[in-house]
Amino acid sequence: MTDRAHRDGCPSEAGQIAQVDYLHGVADIPFRLGRPEDLPSSLAGLMSAARPTQKAARLLADADPSDLTELAAAADAARGVLEADYGETVADDPQESESNRHNDLAFGIVRCTGAPLPLMVDAALHALSGILDLTERIGTGLADEDWNDLLSGLATAVVWPSSANAGAPWERHTDGQPDSRPDARTRPPQLTGAARPDDALRRWVRGHHVFMVFAQCCATALRCLRSAAEQDEVDSAYAAARAATVLMKASRGALQYAGDSTNDEYVTEIRPTLMPPVAPPKMSGLHWRDHEALISALAAARDCWDTLSSVAPELVEEFRSALDTTYAAHRGVCRHFVGDSSPSLLATSQSQRSAVGVLTQFRDRRLGLMPPGRQSG
């Protein structure tokens, strides 16, 4: 699926991605995002900023997630109705590191000055179209749970901002408790064996696009959690924490999707894009501003989970579990491709730590941001 002709896009964005021409064959680029630091930090601010997205949200929420053709048509129609104003290309941003700039370049991401919330919703629809386009053609190797969580996360990024006090879309309810997955009927189409050259790279790039959307939306939900908890608005805090949990589970699905390839496919299609001369020189998987915004929001919301512990301890544990399994998924992808002892290709020449070891350390630090005494083993 391609951008519609009535979108002129950000000026000069073509020059930003000229160095990675191979991306045009694997994803619909540019993939436009705003700056995560500019997204709303309260539920009231979120719903106000999301007013222009309401029609698009309704179109997607009404689609059947088990019918990929219907879902793809709804995503396309929703993006057409939204008509996000991208504004100008962000240039000379003092809050952007060189590593982030090169990460964006490597994945065809262009930062724009338009209203950040509609930009995030547009990016979610863009990412959903990319996933469905590939999945309808060749299927997916994802487990049912990962596929369902992935779809729920994308729906949440589109629908939740304009109805922030409601449950996440496509949820089933059992005994009054919302379930973060679509209806159990939803099953991902199995791999067909009709893969084309660079399909592994397509999953890799498009999966990263999905993850950046989830990082932005989850960071926003955590900021809203903090705002509501500080004002003793328990219902609003619960709604924000519920959305954050759905998005954290979905992040696991996005990582699994990006790494859904064989070792041979990794070596021939993905690995060359992580090395010179293809990879930008300062590219680093550890310094993406959307992920950094998520980590900052996690740290800022640390004490706010205590507000929920007395009224919804199961939700606090569910978020902790989602956080844990997301890092486990990331470690699993690294282990699958490079083993337990190899450093990341994107690590500095001085670093001898294994990629899996680094991610294990990060996992322990992130779980340490949850309330004391509730850490899993």
C-alpha positions as CSV (number, residue, x, y, z in Angstrom):
1,M,0.0,0.0,0.0
2,T,1.3,3.4,-0.9
3,D,0.8,6.9,0.4
4,R,-2.0,8.7,-1.3
5,A,-1.3,11.3,-3.9
6,H,-2.9,14.1,-2.0
7,R,-0.2,13.9,0.7
8,D,2.7,16.1,-0.3
9,G,4.8,14.9,2.6
10,C,7.5,16.7,4.5
11,P,9.8,18.8,2.3
12,S,13.3,17.5,1.7
13,E,12.5,14.1,3.3
14,A,13.6,12.4,0.1
15,G,17.1,13.6,0.7
16,Q,17.1,12.2,4.2
17,I,16.6,8.6,3.0
18,A,18.5,8.7,-0.3
19,Q,21.4,6.8,1.4
20,V,19.2,3.7,1.9
21,D,17.6,3.2,-1.4
22,Y,17.2,-0.5,-0.8
23,L,14.4,0.4,1.6
24,H,12.1,1.3,-1.2
25,G,11.8,-2.3,-2.2
26,V,11.0,-3.6,1.3
27,A,8.7,-1.0,2.9
28,D,6.5,2.0,2.1
29,I,8.8,4.8,3.0
30,P,9.1,7.4,4.3
31,F,7.6,6.3,7.5
32,R,6.6,9.5,9.2
33,L,6.6,10.1,13.0
34,G,6.5,13.1,15.3
35,R,8.9,13.6,18.2
36,P,7.8,11.4,21.1
37,E,8.6,14.1,23.6
38,D,5.8,16.2,22.2
39,L,3.0,13.7,22.7
40,P,0.3,14.5,25.4
41,S,1.0,13.6,29.1
42,S,-2.6,13.5,30.5
43,L,-5.8,11.7,29.5
44,A,-7.6,15.1,29.0
45,G,-4.8,16.3,26.8
46,L,-4.7,13.1,24.9
47,M,-8.4,13.1,24.1
48,S,-8.3,16.7,23.0
49,A,-5.3,16.1,20.7
50,A,-7.1,13.0,19.3
51,R,-10.2,14.7,18.1
52,P,-9.0,14.8,14.5
53,T,-8.5,11.0,14.7
54,Q,-12.0,10.0,15.8
55,K,-13.5,9.1,12.4
56,A,-10.4,7.1,11.5
57,A,-10.6,5.3,14.9
58,R,-14.3,4.4,14.3
59,L,-13.5,2.9,10.9
60,L,-10.8,0.7,12.3
61,A,-12.7,-0.3,15.5
62,D,-15.6,-1.5,13.4
63,A,-13.5,-3.9,11.3
64,D,-13.3,-7.6,11.9
65,P,-9.7,-8.4,13.0
66,S,-10.1,-12.0,11.8
67,D,-10.7,-10.9,8.2
68,L,-7.4,-9.6,6.9
69,T,-8.9,-8.2,3.7
70,E,-11.6,-6.3,5.6
71,L,-9.0,-5.1,8.1
72,A,-6.6,-3.9,5.4
73,A,-9.4,-2.0,3.6
74,A,-10.4,-0.4,6.9
75,A,-6.9,0.7,7.7
76,D,-6.6,2.2,4.2
77,A,-9.9,4.0,4.5
78,A,-9.1,5.2,8.0
79,R,-5.8,6.7,6.8
80,G,-7.6,8.4,4.0
81,V,-10.1,10.0,6.3
82,L,-7.4,11.0,8.8
83,E,-5.4,12.9,6.2
84,A,-2.7,13.7,8.7
85,D,-0.9,17.0,8.2
86,Y,2.8,16.1,8.3
87,G,4.1,19.7,8.4
88,E,7.8,20.2,7.8
89,T,10.7,17.8,8.2
90,V,12.3,18.3,11.6
91,A,15.9,19.6,11.1
92,D,18.7,20.4,13.5
93,D,16.8,19.1,16.5
94,P,18.9,19.6,19.7
95,Q,17.0,16.8,21.4
96,E,18.0,14.2,18.8
97,S,21.2,12.2,19.1
98,E,23.3,11.4,16.1
99,S,22.6,7.7,16.8
100,N,18.9,8.3,16.7
101,R,19.2,10.2,13.4
102,H,21.1,7.3,11.9
103,N,18.7,4.8,13.2
104,D,15.8,6.7,11.6
105,L,17.8,6.9,8.4
106,A,18.4,3.1,8.3
107,F,14.7,2.4,8.6
108,G,13.3,5.2,6.4
109,I,11.8,7.1,9.3
110,V,11.3,10.8,8.9
111,R,10.4,13.1,11.8
112,C,7.8,15.7,11.0
113,T,6.5,18.9,12.7
114,G,2.8,18.1,12.3
115,A,0.5,17.5,15.3
116,P,2.2,14.6,17.1
117,L,-0.9,12.6,18.1
118,P,-2.4,12.4,14.6
119,L,1.1,11.6,13.3
120,M,1.3,8.7,15.7
121,V,-2.2,7.4,14.6
122,D,-1.3,7.8,11.0
123,A,1.9,5.9,11.6
124,A,0.0,3.1,13.3
125,L,-2.3,2.7,10.3
126,H,0.7,2.9,8.0
127,A,2.4,0.1,10.0
128,L,-0.7,-2.0,10.1
129,S,-1.1,-1.8,6.3
130,G,2.5,-2.9,5.8
131,I,2.0,-5.9,8.1
132,L,-1.2,-7.0,6.5
133,D,0.1,-6.5,3.0
134,L,2.9,-9.0,3.7
135,T,0.9,-11.4,5.8
136,E,-1.9,-11.7,3.2
137,R,0.7,-12.7,0.6
138,I,2.9,-15.1,2.6
139,G,1.3,-15.7,6.0
140,T,3.3,-15.5,9.2
141,G,5.2,-17.8,11.5
142,L,3.9,-16.0,14.6
143,A,2.1,-17.9,17.4
144,D,-1.6,-17.0,17.8
145,E,-1.0,-15.1,21.0
146,D,1.8,-12.9,19.4
147,W,-0.4,-12.2,16.4
148,N,-3.4,-11.3,18.4
149,D,-1.4,-9.0,20.7
150,L,0.2,-7.4,17.7
151,L,-3.2,-6.5,16.2
152,S,-4.5,-5.4,19.5
153,G,-1.6,-3.0,20.0
154,L,-2.0,-1.4,16.6
155,A,-5.8,-1.0,17.2
156,T,-5.1,0.5,20.6
157,A,-2.6,3.0,19.1
158,V,-5.4,4.1,16.7
159,V,-8.5,3.9,18.8
160,W,-7.5,4.4,22.4
161,P,-6.4,8.0,22.2
162,S,-9.8,9.3,21.2
163,S,-11.6,7.2,23.8
164,A,-9.0,7.0,26.5
165,N,-11.3,6.1,29.4
166,A,-12.7,3.0,27.5
167,G,-11.1,-0.4,27.2
168,A,-8.7,-1.3,24.5
169,P,-10.4,-2.2,21.2
170,W,-11.2,-5.7,20.1
171,E,-11.1,-6.9,23.7
172,R,-13.1,-9.9,25.1
173,H,-14.5,-9.5,28.6
174,T,-14.7,-12.4,31.0
175,D,-16.2,-11.9,34.5
176,G,-15.9,-8.2,34.0
177,Q,-12.2,-8.2,33.3
178,P,-11.0,-7.1,29.9
179,D,-8.7,-9.4,27.9
180,S,-6.1,-7.6,25.8
181,R,-6.4,-10.0,22.8
182,P,-8.9,-10.0,20.0
183,D,-11.6,-12.7,19.9
184,A,-10.2,-16.2,20.0
185,R,-11.4,-16.8,16.5
186,T,-8.6,-14.7,15.2
187,R,-5.9,-16.9,13.8
188,P,-2.9,-15.8,11.8
189,P,-2.6,-17.2,8.3
190,Q,0.2,-19.8,8.3
191,L,3.3,-19.4,6.1
192,T,2.5,-20.4,2.5
193,G,6.0,-21.0,1.3
194,A,5.6,-18.3,-1.4
195,A,8.3,-16.1,0.0
196,R,10.2,-13.7,-2.3
197,P,13.7,-12.5,-2.0
198,D,14.0,-9.9,0.9
199,D,10.8,-10.9,2.6
200,A,12.8,-11.5,5.8
201,L,14.1,-7.9,5.5
202,R,10.6,-6.7,4.9
203,R,9.5,-8.2,8.2
204,W,12.5,-6.8,9.9
205,V,12.0,-3.2,8.7
206,R,8.2,-3.2,9.0
207,G,8.4,-4.9,12.5
208,H,10.6,-2.0,13.6
209,H,8.1,0.5,12.3
210,V,5.4,-1.2,14.4
211,F,7.7,-1.2,17.5
212,M,8.3,2.6,17.2
213,V,4.6,3.2,17.2
214,F,4.1,1.0,20.2
215,A,7.0,2.8,22.1
216,Q,5.4,6.2,21.4
217,C,1.9,5.1,22.4
218,C,3.0,3.1,25.5
219,A,5.1,6.1,26.7
220,T,2.1,8.3,26.3
221,A,-0.1,5.9,28.3
222,L,2.5,5.8,31.1
223,R,2.6,9.6,31.2
224,C,-1.2,9.6,31.5
225,L,-0.9,7.0,34.3
226,R,1.4,9.3,36.2
227,S,-0.8,12.3,35.6
228,A,-3.9,10.5,36.8
229,A,-2.2,8.9,39.8
230,E,-0.9,12.3,40.9
231,Q,-4.4,13.6,40.9
232,D,-5.9,10.6,42.6
233,E,-8.0,9.7,39.6
234,V,-8.0,6.0,40.1
235,D,-10.3,5.1,37.2
236,S,-8.3,7.2,34.8
237,A,-5.1,5.7,36.1
238,Y,-6.5,2.2,35.6
239,A,-7.5,3.0,32.0
240,A,-4.0,4.4,31.2
241,A,-2.3,1.4,32.8
242,R,-4.6,-1.0,30.9
243,A,-3.6,0.6,27.6
244,A,0.1,0.5,28.6
245,T,-0.2,-3.2,29.3
246,V,-1.9,-4.0,25.9
247,L,0.9,-2.0,24.2
248,M,3.7,-3.7,26.1
249,K,2.3,-7.1,25.2
250,A,2.0,-5.9,21.6
251,S,5.7,-4.9,21.7
252,R,6.6,-8.5,22.3
253,G,4.6,-9.4,19.2
254,A,6.3,-6.7,17.1
255,L,9.8,-8.0,18.1
256,Q,8.8,-11.6,17.3
257,Y,7.4,-10.4,14.0
258,A,10.6,-8.5,13.1
259,G,12.7,-11.6,13.9
260,D,10.5,-14.2,12.2
261,S,13.2,-15.4,9.9
262,T,15.7,-18.3,9.6
263,N,19.4,-17.9,10.3
264,D,20.2,-18.1,6.6
265,E,17.7,-15.3,5.8
266,Y,19.2,-13.2,8.6
267,V,22.7,-13.7,7.1
268,T,21.8,-13.0,3.5
269,E,19.1,-10.3,3.9
270,I,19.3,-8.5,7.3
271,R,22.8,-8.7,8.5
272,P,24.3,-6.7,5.6
273,T,22.0,-3.8,6.5
274,L,23.6,-3.7,9.9
275,M,27.2,-3.4,8.7
276,P,29.2,-1.0,6.6
277,P,28.9,0.2,4.0
278,V,25.1,0.0,4.2
279,A,24.5,0.8,7.8
280,P,24.9,4.5,8.7
281,P,28.0,4.9,10.9
282,K,26.4,5.9,14.1
283,M,23.5,3.5,13.9
284,S,22.8,1.9,17.3
285,G,19.9,-0.3,18.4
286,L,20.3,1.1,22.0
287,H,19.7,4.8,21.1
288,W,16.3,5.2,19.5
289,R,14.5,8.2,20.9
290,D,11.1,6.5,20.9
291,H,12.5,3.7,23.0
292,E,14.3,6.2,25.2
293,A,11.0,8.1,25.7
294,L,9.4,4.8,26.8
295,I,12.2,4.1,29.3
296,S,11.9,7.6,30.7
297,A,8.1,7.2,31.1
298,L,8.6,3.9,32.8
299,A,11.0,5.5,35.3
300,A,8.7,8.4,35.9
301,A,5.7,6.2,36.5
302,R,7.5,4.0,39.0
303,D,5.6,5.1,42.1
304,C,2.3,5.4,40.3
305,W,1.9,1.6,40.2
306,D,1.5,1.7,43.9
307,T,-1.7,3.7,43.4
308,L,-3.1,0.7,41.5
309,S,-1.7,-2.0,43.7
310,S,-4.5,-1.8,46.2
311,V,-7.4,-1.7,43.7
312,A,-6.0,-3.7,40.7
313,P,-3.0,-5.8,41.8
314,E,-3.7,-8.2,38.9
315,L,-3.1,-5.4,36.4
316,V,0.2,-4.4,38.0
317,E,1.3,-8.0,37.8
318,E,0.0,-8.3,34.2
319,F,2.1,-5.2,33.2
320,R,5.2,-6.6,34.9
321,S,4.7,-9.9,33.1
322,A,4.3,-8.1,29.8
323,L,7.5,-6.2,30.4
324,D,9.4,-9.3,31.3
325,T,8.2,-11.3,28.3
326,T,8.9,-8.4,25.9
327,Y,12.6,-8.4,27.0
328,A,12.6,-12.2,26.8
329,A,11.4,-11.9,23.2
330,H,14.1,-9.4,22.4
331,R,16.7,-11.7,24.0
332,G,15.3,-14.6,22.1
333,V,15.6,-12.8,18.7
334,C,19.2,-12.0,19.5
335,R,20.0,-15.5,20.6
336,H,18.4,-17.0,17.5
337,F,20.5,-14.9,15.2
338,V,23.9,-14.4,17.0
339,G,23.9,-16.8,19.9
340,D,24.5,-16.2,23.6
341,S,28.0,-14.9,23.5
342,S,28.3,-12.7,20.4
343,P,28.2,-8.9,20.8
344,S,25.7,-7.0,18.7
345,L,26.8,-5.9,15.3
346,L,25.8,-2.4,16.3
347,A,27.9,-2.4,19.5
348,T,31.0,-0.2,19.7
349,S,34.3,-1.8,18.9
350,Q,35.3,-1.5,22.6
351,S,32.3,-3.4,23.8
352,Q,32.8,-7.1,24.4
353,R,29.5,-7.7,26.2
354,S,27.2,-10.2,24.4
355,A,23.9,-8.8,23.0
356,V,22.0,-11.3,25.1
357,G,23.8,-10.3,28.2
358,V,23.2,-6.6,27.6
359,L,19.5,-7.3,27.2
360,T,19.4,-9.4,30.3
361,Q,20.9,-6.4,32.2
362,F,18.3,-4.1,30.7
363,R,15.5,-6.5,31.7
364,D,16.6,-6.5,35.3
365,R,16.8,-2.7,35.4
366,R,13.3,-2.2,33.9
367,L,11.7,-4.7,36.2
368,G,13.3,-2.8,39.0
369,L,11.1,0.1,38.1
370,M,8.1,-1.8,39.2
371,P,6.9,-1.8,42.9
372,P,9.3,-3.5,45.3
373,G,8.6,-7.1,46.2
374,R,6.8,-7.9,43.0
375,Q,9.7,-8.9,40.8
376,S,9.5,-12.2,39.1
377,G,12.4,-14.6,39.1
